[in-house]
Amino acid sequence: MTTADDIQVHVCGTHAGWHDIPPQAFPNHLDIATAGPAQTQQYVELGYLLVVVE
């Protein structure tokens, strides 16, 4: 069982910017990562497993 407080959700700020979506357009509970790939790499370095869905 989990609650919303257990899961952190990130939005790639670079990708959002390409679509003219400012950080303020997202709900406060989302973390706006400067660069999604860098955020993902940080999780991999912490020991998380990267799962690629095709």
PEGI-V256749 format. One record per backbone hydrogen bond with DSSP energy under -0.5 kcal/mol. NH is the residue of the N-H (numbers start at 1). CO is the residue of the C=O. Records with the same first field share a line. If there is no record, write none. Layout:
NH: CO ; CO
//
This chain:
6: 3
7: 4
8: 6
11: 31
13: 11 ; 33
14: 34
16: 12
17: 13
18: 14
19: 15 ; 16
20: 17
21: 16
22: 20
25: 22
26: 23
30: 27
31: 9
32: 30
33: 11 ; 31
39: 35
40: 36
41: 37
42: 38
43: 39
44: 40
45: 41
46: 42
47: 44
48: 43
51: 49
52: 50
53: 51
54: 52
//
